[in-house]
Each structure stands twice: as C-alpha cells, then as structure tokens.
Amino acid sequence: MTAIEFHGVSKSFARHGGRLLMRHRLMRILQRTQRERFFALKDISFEVPEGGGLAVIGPNGAGKSTVLSLLAGLAEPDSGTIRVRGRVAPLLELGSGFHPDLTGAENVFVNAALLGLSHRRTSELYEEIVEFAGIREFMREPLRTYSAGMTMRLGFSVAIHMDPEILLIDELLAVGDRAFQEKCKERVRSFRKTGKTFVCVSHAAGMLDELCNQAIWLDHGQMVMSGKLPGVVDAYEGRRPVASTPTMPAVSGHP
C-alpha cells in the first residue's frame, strides 16, 4: 500500500520585498496590490509505499523543507494532491509547539495533544518520554529556563513516543550532546527495522544510506532527478550524468 502520494504539487509564497513604512503597507492593503510570488515547488510528483525510505536532496532553497512541511500538514499546496496514510511524526522544528511559561511536564501534554495523542495515552507514556529525554530533574521548571538542547531533547522524545507510521526527518540528529545524538540514531534505526516509512532531508550521507533506498533531487523547486539513492546522490555530487526522470517510481519497502 502507498503511504505517501504527491501528484503535481506546486507551492508558492509571496515575496515580502524588504522593509516598508507603515503608510506603504497600508497602501498595499487598501489597493490590494498583488505581491510577486516565487515557487518553492513546481509540479512535483512522487510516491512512497509503506516501509519505504525517500531522501530529498538538493542545495539550500531547493524546496526540501517545503516538501516536509506539506507532508506534516503545516502548509497547503497551491495545486496538486497530497495523500498521507498513517500517523506522522514530524521531527522538524523540535519543540516548536512548546510554551516558554509552561513547565516541561505541562509542555509534554500540550505538544502530545498537538501531535494527536489523547491525554490518557500521554499519561501512559509520560514516564518513558521523561526517561528518554534525560531531564527528569527539570520537568517541573518553566521551559524558559531550559537550554536549546534540553528543549530539543524533550521535543524529540515526545515525537518518537507517538508510535508513528511515518517519520519526517529534517537534520534531526543535531539534537543535544553527542551521547544523546547516538541515542536518537539508535531509536530511528529501530523504527526502520520495524518497517516505518521515512522521508529524510539530511546532509549526513551515512544516515541517508541507512534509512533510505530512493531519492529525489530538487533544485529551485523543480525535480531534477529521481531514482535509487546511490545513483541520484552520485549525479547530484557530479559523479555521473543526470538522467531525465519525469516521474517518480514507487519506492520499495526496504533498502
């Protein structure tokens, strides 16, 4: 069964045009001036079956994070269709749903609710979440007293305990100290072994090799190439010619 489908997806954003005086902003609103838009994605199509692993590669500004945001439901496409089957854990901006004035414990329940977990299920998982994060002594302190690393630890722990079928990964492994990063890697590897579906954006080639078997290469929002991971990476790094691939073949279940 297909876990993820992207068909003819495009997404654009309005250019802000830099700083403006208040009167100029008001004039734009009153005159309903149409701002110039740029396309982060243009007519992108691919599919990932259950248990598949897709790497999204390309330079900065290629549209990689936009793909993940659309899959996570954080944005809507301008055109095209997106279908996602299964619970999604977006390991993107870890801790972005936290509130600085709430305690770590309170933020666990708020963030888990945003990710779709019931209060009862979060209560059952609470001890596991705290133990994995490794910051038990700070759980009754307000989040504003946490370091950035502590906040990311807690965000990662909440996300991976929601029992997802699909994981969206955007350079997640810059989480906390080196020991905690290894702990995160092991948990992600265990998910791969149990047949979870992955979509990854990372510059860590070793991690992509472990989690993904197919790749798409984006540049300025357009598909340059798609196919098996080694071939696409080699082409992206200039080690082989780029083949024309207008459509994305289905991704097989395991590397």
GIZICOR-V125935 format. One record per residue. N is the residue number from 1. PHI is phi as a letter, one per 20 degrees, with the letter a starting at -180 (999 if undefined). OMEGA is omega in whole degrees, -180 to 180 (999 if undefined). Layout:
n->{N/N}
phi->{PHI/PHI}
omega->{OMEGA/OMEGA}
//
This chain:
n->{1/2/3/4/5/6/7/8/9/10/11/12/13/14/15/16/17/18/19/20/21/22/23/24/25/26/27/28/29/30/31/32/33/34/35/36/37/38/39/40/41/42/43/44/45/46/47/48/49/50/51/52/53/54/55/56/57/58/59/60/61/62/63/64/65/66/67/68/69/70/71/72/73/74/75/76/77/78/79/80/81/82/83/84/85/86/87/88/89/90/91/92/93/94/95/96/97/98/99/100/101/102/103/104/105/106/107/108/109/110/111/112/113/114/115/116/117/118/119/120/121/122/123/124/125/126/127/128/129/130/131/132/133/134/135/136/137/138/139/140/141/142/143/144/145/146/147/148/149/150/151/152/153/154/155/156/157/158/159/160/161/162/163/164/165/166/167/168/169/170/171/172/173/174/175/176/177/178/179/180/181/182/183/184/185/186/187/188/189/190/191/192/193/194/195/196/197/198/199/200/201/202/203/204/205/206/207/208/209/210/211/212/213/214/215/216/217/218/219/220/221/222/223/224/225/226/227/228/229/230/231/232/233/234/235/236/237/238/239/240/241/242/243/244/245/246/247/248/249/250/251/252/253/254/255}
phi->{999/e/e/c/c/d/c/l/e/c/b/c/c/f/f/e/m/n/f/c/f/g/f/f/f/f/f/f/f/f/e/l/f/f/f/f/d/c/e/f/c/c/l/e/c/a/c/c/f/g/n/e/c/d/e/d/d/q/f/g/n/f/o/f/f/f/g/f/f/f/f/f/n/e/b/d/f/f/b/n/c/c/c/c/d/p/f/d/d/e/e/d/e/f/n/f/e/e/d/f/e/e/f/g/f/f/f/g/f/f/f/f/f/f/e/o/e/f/f/f/f/f/f/f/e/g/f/f/f/f/f/f/f/m/c/g/f/d/f/e/e/f/f/f/e/e/f/f/f/f/f/f/g/f/f/f/f/f/f/f/e/e/l/f/e/c/d/d/c/c/l/f/e/e/d/m/e/f/f/f/f/f/f/f/g/f/f/f/f/f/f/f/f/e/n/f/e/c/c/c/d/a/d/e/g/f/f/f/f/f/d/c/d/c/b/c/d/d/b/l/n/d/f/e/a/b/q/f/g/g/f/f/f/f/f/f/e/n/e/b/f/e/e/f/c/f/c/e/f/f/e/f/f/b/f}
omega->{180/180/-176/176/171/179/176/-174/173/179/180/177/178/174/-177/176/176/-177/177/172/-177/-178/178/176/179/178/178/-178/-177/-179/-180/-180/178/178/177/-180/173/-177/174/176/-180/172/-178/178/172/177/176/178/177/179/180/178/-178/172/176/-175/-180/-180/175/-179/-177/-177/-176/-179/177/176/-179/179/177/179/-179/-179/180/179/179/179/173/-179/-177/-178/177/176/179/-178/180/179/-176/171/180/178/-173/177/-174/180/-176/178/-179/177/-174/-177/177/177/177/-180/180/179/176/-177/179/-178/178/178/178/180/174/179/177/178/-180/-179/178/177/179/-176/-170/-178/178/180/-179/-179/-179/-178/177/180/-175/-175/-179/-172/179/178/178/-175/-180/178/-178/168/178/179/179/179/180/176/-177/179/179/-177/178/-175/-176/179/179/177/-176/169/-177/176/175/-171/178/179/-174/-167/167/-174/175/-178/-174/-180/-180/176/178/177/178/-180/-179/179/179/177/179/176/-179/-178/-180/173/175/177/-177/164/-170/166/-178/172/177/-174/-179/-180/177/179/-178/-170/-170/175/178/-179/167/179/179/174/-177/175/-178/178/176/-176/173/180/180/-173/-176/-179/180/179/179/179/180/-179/173/-178/177/-180/177/176/178/-179/-177/-180/-177/176/178/-180/-179/-170/-174/177/999}
//
